[in-house]
Amino acid sequence: MLKNISRFFVVITLLWSSMCSICLGVFPQELSGQVRELIRNRIEYSGIPFKIIIGKEVIYSTTLLPVFYEKRGYDPAWGGNYGPFSFVDSLLAEIKEANLEGLSAVDYHLDEIQSTLRKIRRTQQKQHRLNPYILVDLDLLLTDAFLIYASHLLAGKVNPEIIDAEWIAYRREADLAQLLESAVETGQIEKALKSLLPPQPGYKRLRDALARYRWIVSKGGWKPIPEGPPMKSGDQGTRVVLLCERLLATDDLTSMKTDIPDLYSNEVERAVRRFQERHGLEITGVVDSVTLAELNVPADERIRQIELNMERWRWLPQHLGQRHILINIANFKLDVVENEQVILTMLAVVGNQFRRTPVFSDMLTYLVFNPYWNITPNMAIQDILPQVLKDPTYLENQRIKVLQGWGADASEVDPNSIDWAIVDRNNFPYRFRQEPGPLNALGRIKFMFPNKFNVYLHDTPSRGFFLKSRRDFSSGCIRIERPVELAEYLLREDPKWTKKEILATIESSKETTVKLPLAIPIHLLYWTAWADDYGMIHFRNDIYGRDKLVYEALLKKYTNSVDVVREK
């Protein structure tokens, strides 16, 4: 009887010992197995919708994190029987440098990870038993941090299409779960994350600019220059000294590092011109009120501008094309790029405040010489009809036909037979079409890349707009300064289309559609900060108020979890 009682107590003692080993990790060789089962339970009992909270941190990769662990049989990724692996510190180092990419380390569980890791390492130093529950917390936090940060590097933190209906993003995709699996297998965490950065040189140049402006802020930024009369060559005084200090801070003025004089010299004037060029201002060498306002924008604000434009780089495709057309709406300019070099550039006129030019990428596939202008119903009612009411000869003078119907069999209507006074938005059965010729609003050539916005490039008879520094005057489409040169470039693979033939076709006044020998990618972008090939940093005004939307979205910790992390 006593023997049976003794055996009973032995069994109870063994069971209790086993339970303690599960809870406290008595046997190091069993620790990974305990953590594996706890991870499985944590994920399987996370609920619908998926929800895991560790400390004050929410696990946001609700799709990829379960997939990642399921594929590896729920084995911990960041530690083994003796605690965390060394490459945990590699991930921490990358997260701490998220600010270099214009992102925030606090978005990636940094504080909670460091706190949890300190607990584990204190336990290790004391040679105490590791708690598997804490190891599970650490593993899930690290996996989520990697997946979220990787997603932000790959495709941006913000989905622009959610905050702006006029923006279509073509963000890059990758199998982030597989990337993480390879990274933990090889320990190459840094290499895996760096591989997700935008590959274009423009992103790296802007990244370098961010570091430069942060250094400026660390040195105190720059002092504002008081308002006053315009400053010009020959002026003297305290305001000129402040101007020189301001220009020195951003390397527009490269001499006078010490003993700054109070004279507005020729060298200062050249520096002002350089500043005006970088900010898209009229280049006069005189500090007027407009230039002064740009000079007085604080360095902190310029940093924000750089950061949100780095985010815009992350919304672009992996490759823009070996040759492509790039239009920066905020800069009012078109560039043709081959092998990262601009080979043709021209001024552009973009949409006004009420008909803003959208942002998207497409393929330019054909052009039209001597196009008809089929005026949209909205423009017909809002723009043309008021002119007709003022001047009954307006349609005739502008060579605009009135048609009834949109098909090929649409009939022409005599405008004098219509009582325009009773025509309005609710009673407008007509279509306006402007004939080809020198008065045509599309000019003599239009360049087509069919899209849902019905936006394209075209010539214009209103050449005076190109003389202005700010050129947002169109109805959404983009007017370009040198259409014949662009046509010549696009048709260069077809020997028939010499410049002489192009000009002869234009002179014929006959509408002629020509398919391009090679379609070319075209990117309508909106950059208010960028760095050129020489590292010169350029800023532009946020003409459409789009910067504010991006900045406010970046301040939020996350968008929804589906958007944060996507599976390819």
N, C-alpha and C positions, 0 to 999 in steps of 0.2 A: 504493500500500500504506500509506504513512504517512498519507495523507489518510483512508483507512478507519479506521485506528487512532485518528486524531484525532477522527473522528466518533463512534466507539465510546465514547471517554472523555467526550465531550460528553453523550451519551445517559445514561451512568452518572451523571455529575454532576447532570444534571437530575432523574433518578429519585431520587437521594439527597437533593437539595434538596427535592423534593416530599414525600418521607417525613419529612424534618425539619420541614417546614411543617405536616404533619399532627400530628406529635408536639408541636411547640413553638408552633404558632400563628404562623407567620411572617407570613401575610397576614391582617390584621384582618377584611377583608371575607369571608374564608372561615371565620372562627372559629365562627360559629353553625352552619354546615354540619357542621363537624367534631364539635362538641358534639352535634348532633342524631344523627349516626350512632353516636357513642359511647353516648348514652342508649338508642338502639334496641338496640344490642348488649348493653348492661348488663341491660336488661329481658328481652330474648328469651333470654338465657343465664342467667337468674336461677335456673333449675331448678324442679323440682316436688318438694315445695312451694316456693313463691316464697321466695327468701332473698337479700337484699342487705345487706351489712355495710359501713359506712363508718367507718373508725377504730374506735371502740368502740361505735358506734351502730348499732342494727338498724333497718332500714326496716320499719315495721309496717303501713302501709296497703297490704296485699298485694293487695287487690281494686281499690280506687279509683285508686291511683297508676298502674298499668299502663293502666287505662281512660282516665284523664286524658291521658296522653302519646299513647296510640294515637289518640285523637280529634283531637289537634292535630298529627298527623304526626311526633311525637317532637321537635318544636321545643322548645328550652329555654324555660322560662316566666319565669325570673328574671334573665335576662341576654341580651345580644346580642353583636355583633362587638367592642364596646369594653368588655365586662365587665358586672358586675351592674347592674341597673336601680336607680333610687333607691328604689322602693317595697320593696326588700329591707329597708331600715331601718324601714319601717312595720311589717312583720311582726315584726321583732326587738323593736320597741317594744311591740307587743301581747303577745308571749310574755313579755317581762320583767314585764308587769303581770298575768300569770296569777294571781298571788297575791291580787289584788283580787277574783277570782272564787272564791277558796278552792281554787285549783289550784296546781300547782308548775311553774315554768318549766323545771326540769331534765328534765321529762318530754317536752319538745319540742325536743330536740337543741340546746339553747341553747349549751352550751360548744363543741360541735363546729362549729356554724355560725359562731360568733364567731371561732374559731381559723382556720377555712378562709377566712373573709372577710378576716381580717387578712393572711393569706398573699397573697391576690389583690391587696389594696390596696397592700401593700408593693411587689409586683411592678409595679403601675401607677405608683407614685410614682417608682420607679427607671427607668420607661419601658422595662422589659424585656418580653419576649414572654410573653403569658398562656398557661398550661398548660391545654389543653382538658380534661384528666382531672380537674384540680382544680375546674374550672367545672362539670363533670358532678356531682362529689360535692356541690357547693354546691346545685345545682339540685334534686337528688333529696332532699337533707336539708330544704330549704325547703318543697318540695311535701309531703313527709311530715309535717313540723311543722304546716303549715297544716291538712292533712286531719285529723290526730289532734286538734289543738286545737279545730278546728271541730266535730268529732264530740263532744268532751267538753262543749263549750258547749251543743250542741244537745240531747244526750240523756244526758249524764253520763259520767263516767269508769268508773263501776261499773255492772254489770248486777245489780240487786237480786234478780232471780229466781234467779241462780246462788248467792247466799249466803243466801237466805231463801225457803223454799218457801211461806211465808204472805204473800208480797208479789208483786203483779202490777203491773208498770209499763206505762204507756201513753205511752211516750217518743215525742217528736216525730221526724219524718223529713224529709229534704231531699236533693236531688241535690247533694252536696257537690262532685263533680267539675265540674259546671256552674257552681256558685257560685265555685269557684276560677278557672275559665276567665274568667268575667265580671270577677272581681277583678283578675286580671293584665292583662286587656285595658284596663281603665279605671284601674288603679293604685289602686283604692279598697279596699285591704286592710282597714283599720280598719272601714270601713262594713260590709263583708261579714261580718266576725267579730261585730261588735256586733249585727247583725241576728239572730244565732242565740241570743242571751240569752233566758231566760224573760221573756215580756212582762208578767207580772203585777207589780203594785206591791209585793207581799209579798217578791218576790225582791230588788228594789232596796233595800227597807228593811233586809233582812237583810245585804245587801252593805254598806250604810252602817254597820250595827252592827259588822260585821267590822273595818272601818277604825277605828271608835271604840275597840274593844277592843285592837287592835294598838297604837294610840296609848297606851292605858293601860299596856300591857306595856313600851313604849319608855320610859315614865316610871318604870318599876320595879314596876309592878303594885301590889299591896297586901299589907300585912303580915298574917299570921294573928293572930287574936285568941285568947289562951290560954283554955283551958277553965276553968270556974268556975261559980258559982251563976247562975241566970237573972238577966239584967239588965232592969231596969224603970224606969219614971219615978221620978225622985228619987235614983237611984243615982249614986255618984261614984267616981272612981278612974282608974287607968291603962287598964283594959279599956274604959272608956267613951270615953276619948280615941281608942284604936285603933278602936273601933266607929264613931266619927264620921269618922275618916279613911277608913275602908272605905266608908261610905255616901257620902262626898263623891266618891270615885273614880268611882262609877257614877251620880252625879247623883241619888241617892235623897235626899240631903241637899244642898240647893242654896245654903245660906248658910255662914257660918263658914269661909270660904276661908282665913282667917288667924286666929291666936290662938284655937285650938280649946279650949273649956273642958272640964272633966272632969265636967260635970253632964249626966245623962240628963234633958234638958228635954222639954217638950211637943213642941217642934220635932223633937227626935231621935226621939221616939215616933212621930210622923207619918211620919218617914223610914223607920223600921223597918216600919211598916204598909205603906208603898209597896213596900219590898223584899219583904215577905212576899207581897203580891199578885202581884208579878212572878214569883215562884218557886212559885206555887201552894200556898203554905203557909196554915195557919190564921192569920187576921189578928187578932192579939192585941195587937200593939205591945210584946210582951215577947220578949226574945232568950232563948229556951229552947235546949235542946241541938240540936233539929232546925234551928232558924233559924241557930244558930251554925255548924252543919256546912255549910249553904249559903253563909253569909258567907265561910267559909274555903276554898271551892273556888277554886283558883288561877286567875288571869286567863288563863294559857296553856290551861288545860283548857276554859275558856269559849270561847276562840277555836276550839279543835278542834270543840266542840259546834256553833258557828255554821257552820263550814266544812262539816261533814257534813250539816247541814240545808239548806245551799245546794245541795249535791249532790242532795238529795231533791227540791228544786224542779225540777231538770233532768229528773227522771223523770216529770213530769206532762204531760198533754196541752197543746197550744198554747193552747187555750181551755177554761176550766173550765165555761163556760156563763154567759150573761148573768144568769141566776138559777140558783142551785145550792145544794145542801146540803153542808156541809163538816163533817166530824166529825174532830177531832183526838183520837185515841185517848189519847195521852200527857197531854192536858189534860182528859180526861173531859168534853168539851163539844161540843154541836151548835150550829152557826150556819147560819141561812138567809141567803144573800147575794143581793142584787140590785144590779147595776151597781157592784160592788166595795164596796157598803155592807151591813153586817150589819143586817137588819131584824127578826130574831127569833133569840133565843139561849136555850139551856136546858142544864141539867146532864145528863150521861149517865153510865151505868155500863157499863163495857166488860169484856171477857173476863179471867178470872183467869190466873195463871201457867201453868196446865196446859191451858187452853182459850183461847188468845190470840185476840183479834180480828184478823183478817187485814187487809191493806192492799190496796185496789183501788178502781176507779171503775166506776160502772154507771149505769143509769137506773131511778129509782123510778117504777113504772108503775101500781100499784094498792095499795089498803089493804083491810083486813078488820076490820069491827066484830065484837066478841064472838067472837073466834077460838077454835076448838078448839086444844088443844096436842097435837100428835102427837109424843110423846116419842121421841127417837131410840133405837135399840137400845143404844148405848153408855151413854147417860144412864139408860135404864131399868135396866140391869144395875148400873151403878156408883153411881147416886144413889137411885133409887126402891126397888130390891129390898132393900137393907139396911134401909130404913125399914119395909118390909113385914114383914121378919123380926123387927124389934123390936116392931112394933105391928100386929097383924092387922087393925085397923080403919083403918089409915092410908089405904088406897085410897078407902074409902067417905067418910072425913072430908074428903079432898081432892078429892072428886068425880072420881076417876080410874077410867075404865072399862078392863076387860081385854078385848081383842079378839084373835081368831085370824085372821090374814090382813091384807093391806094394801089390798085392793080395796074397792069400794063394797059388796060383798056380804060383807064381813068379819063374822063372827058374834061376839056378845058372850058372854063366859065368866064364870060366877060365880066370883069370886076365892076364895070359901070352899071350892070344889071342888078347888082346886089345892094340892098339897103343896109349898109354897114352899121347904122345906128341901132339896129335891133339884133345884131349878132353879138353873142357873148359866149362864155364858157359852156353854158348849157345848151346853146343853140349854135353850133359851129360845125357844119357838115362839109367844110372845105379843107383843102390842103394847099399850102403855099410851096412853090418850088422855084428857086432862083436859077436862072439859066447860066451856063458857063460863060466866062468872060472876065474882064478886069474888075468888074464890080462885085463878083461873086465873093461872098463872105469866106468861102473856103480857099480862095485864091485859085491857083492854077494846078495844084497837086494836093491830093490827100493820101495819107499812108494808113493802111487798114490792118488792124489786129482785132477781129470781131470779139466783142465782150458784152457782158450783160449791162454795162453802163452806157453803151453806145458812144464811147469815147475813142478818139483817134487823133492823129497828128495832121496838121494841114498848113498850107500857105495862108497868107492873109494880105488883103489890099491895104490894111491899116498899119502901115510901117512905122508910124510915129510912136506906137507903144514900145518899140524896141529901144527907144531913146531914154526910157524911164528906168530908174534903178529898181523900183518895185513894179512887177508886171503881173498882177492878178486881175485881169480885165475880161477874160473869156467866159463862155457859158459852160465850161467844163472840159471841152476839148483843148488841145494844146496847139497853139500857133507857133510856128518855128521860123527862125530868121533866114535860113539858107536852104530852102526846100530843094532847089535844083541840085545842089551839091550832095544832099542826102540821097536823092534819087539816083544820081550818078554813081554813088558808092554802092547802093543796094543792087544796082543792075550791072555792076562791073563784070560779073561772070558771064554775062551775055554780050558777045561782041557786037550784036546788032545795036545795042542801046549806048551809042556814043553820046557825048554831050551835045553834038550837033543834032543827032536824031531826037534827043529829048527836047531840045528847044524847038525843033521843027514840029514836033507833035503838039507842043503847047501852043504854037502859033496857029495850028489848024483849028483851034477852038472846038474840036470834036472830042466828046467824052471817050476816053480810051482806058480800058482796064488792063493792067499788066501784072501777071503773076511773077513773084520774085524767083530767080533761079535757085536761091537758097533762103529759106525762111530764117529769120533772126530773132533771138529772144529780145524782148523789150521789157524794161522794168521801170514802172512809175513809182518813185520812192518819195519819202518825205523826211529828209535829214535836216535838222536845224543845228547840227554840230558834226564836223568831220575833220580829218587831217589829210592833207594832200601828200603827194609823193615825196615832198621835201620835209614832211613833218610839220608844216605850217597848219595851225589849228584855225578852222573857219567856223563862224557862228552866223546864224540867220534868225530873223524874227519868226515867231510861231504864228504865221499869218492866218491859220485856220483854228487856232486854239487846241491843237491836237496834243501838244506837249503836256498840258495840264492833265488830260485824261490818263496818259501813260504814267505820269509821275504819281498821281493819286492811286492808281492800280498797283504800282510797285511798292507803295507804302503798306499795303495790306499784306498780312503774313502769307496767305495763300489764296489762290482762286479755288474753285471746287476741285476735289481730289481727282476726278476723271480728267480734268484739264491739266493738272500738275504733272501727272505721270501717265504716259500712253504706252501701250504695248503695240509693237509693230505688227 
